[in-house]
């Protein structure tokens, strides 16, 4: 499962995602084309976040590289 930390997003985007109601659809649009769909779900209990194992160094490096690549692509 992909995890998006709202603290890592711009404040406007984080606020919009935080307000999504359970079952409410969210469209991801890029240059006028729908590139993805999300559906709001009930917030998980805090215990679930703590039970998640820490990412391995390889996973962390992969995530950092993907964020870097994405930011470079956004610039050009």
N, C-alpha and C positions, 0 to 999 in steps of 0.2 A: 504494500500500500504506500502510495506517495503521501508524504506529510509536508504541509506548508505551514511554516511558523508565521503568524500574523505580524510578529515583531519585525520580521525581515522585509515586509512589504511597505510600500508607501502608505502613509496614514489614511488617505482617502480610500484606497483599495481595501485596506484592512477593515475600515469602518463599514464599508459596503458588505464585505463578506461576513462580518460579525453579525450584521442585522438580518441575514438570510433566514427565513422561517423554515421550520421542518417541512420537507416536501416541496419547497419552492424551487423551481428550476433556475439555474444561472447559466447563461450562454457566455462562452469565451469567444470573442470576436477579434480577428486580426485583419486589418485592411479591408473591412467590410465582409469578411468571410468567416462563418462559424467554424472554429477550429476545435471546439470542445464543449461539453455540457457537464454541469455539476448539479447535484440535487442536495438541498439543505437537509441536514440530519440533526437529531438531538445531540446536544453536547455530551461527550463521554465523561464519566466521573474522573476526578483528578487522579485516582488510584491507577487508572489505565495508563496515564502518561508516565507515572513513576515506574510501572512494571515493565515498560519498554526497555530492552537492552541498549546499552550505549553503542553507537555506531563504531565499526572497526576503522582503523586508520585509512584503509583502502576506500571504504565508503565515504569517509570525510573528504579525502582527496578527490574522489570522483565528483562529489557534490560541489566542491570549490571550483574544480575545472569546468563543470557545466555552467555554473553561475558566471565565471569569467568569460567563457565562450559566448554565452547569451548576451552579456554586456557588450562584448566586442561586436557581435552581429547587429545589435541595436544601434551602435554608433555608425556603422557603415551600411 
